[in-house]
Amino acid sequence: MKMIRLAMMLEVLLLCAPLFGQTKPCEELKNEIEAKLKDKGVKNFTLDIVPVDQVKDQKVVGSCDGGKNKITYTKESATKAPEPAKK
């Protein structure tokens, strides 16, 4: 009975092991976040992939490459095109 239980536990661990080691590539995650923001109607933004040690006061919206990089979000101001000079 103990051997069957042990075998079942080992099988479960082996099946779940790949899930713990998975990391998402930064470009893939960045594209997913960008799509979600656009679906919500967000405009005028920038997403950047930044090494963890270079993140300052940016808003972090994702972590990728096993935690080595962060994806930061910056809202851009909507600027108007300059009006032509009047003569």
Secondary structure, 3 states (H helix, E strand, C coil): CHHHHHHHHHHHHHHHHHHHCCCCCHHHHHHHHHHHHHHCCCCCEEEEEEEHHHCCCCEEEEEEHHHCEEEEEEECCCCCCCCCCCC
